[in-house]
Amino acid sequence: MPTVRRHVLIGLTGRYASGKSTVVDFLVSKGLESESCSDSIRAHLKQNGIEESRENLINGGNELRRLGGPGILAEMLIKRLDGKNAVIDSIRTPGEVEALRERGDFILIEVRAGMDARWERAQSRARTGDISDKETFFANEEKEAVAKDESGQALNATAALADLILVNDGTLEELYSDLEELWTMLSE
């Protein structure tokens, strides 16, 4: 198994159920540590006795960004990582990307998949908090696409900052093949 010869911090952005968790699992299997911007939000919710739900995670993240600035979630992660090779999931704002780019080895990857594929994945994985009707699924997605202010999620603007796009419309085997190719490139 090749190892990364240089320091690398990989960030993932993408729509709900695009395959980001699968990419994280792959990179962890290659020796990278895993963090998520959502971990900071989860800790905030727990501290305040708020139940963890998709809506509460979104609202909690918006609140933390209002209080600490648009890059606060990423800034919290950078401190914890202390220069380690890692993959960060759930990057949802340009402010988070800007904070992570302070570390010169940062690469942002957008994991992209079509709407129908993502809807099917969300249904088949049946995670706690997943939306169970298609209309609400896509309505929520529209709310996350463009932020009303710099504290909100802005998936479109964040995706526009990606260094690489990983299209995940095929099979799991195709995704793993693409990931092996990416890993080889990072290991050189």
Stockholm file with secondary structure:
# STOCKHOLM 1.0

chainA/1-188         MPTVRRHVLIGLTGRYASGKSTVVDFLVSKGLESESCSDSIRAHLKQNGIEESRENLINGGNELRRLGGPGILAEMLIKRLDGKNAVIDSIRTPGEVEALRERGDFILIEVRAGMDARWERAQSRARTGDISDKETFFANEEKEAVAKDESGQALNATAALADLILVNDGTLEELYSDLEELWTMLSE
#=GR chainA/1-188 SS CCCCSSCCEEEEEESTTSSHHHHHHHHHHTTCEEEEHHHHHHHHHHHTTCCCCHHHHHHHHHHHHHHHCTTHHHHHHHHHHTTCCEEEECCCSHHHHHHHHTSTTEEEEEEECCHHHHHHHHHHHCCTTCCCSHHHHHHHHHHHHSCSSTTSCCHHHHHTTCSEEEECCSCHHHHHHHHHHHHHHHHC
#=GC SS_cons         CCCCSSCCEEEEEESTTSSHHHHHHHHHHTTCEEEEHHHHHHHHHHHTTCCCCHHHHHHHHHHHHHHHCTTHHHHHHHHHHTTCCEEEECCCSHHHHHHHHTSTTEEEEEEECCHHHHHHHHHHHCCTTCCCSHHHHHHHHHHHHSCSSTTSCCHHHHHTTCSEEEECCSCHHHHHHHHHHHHHHHHC
//
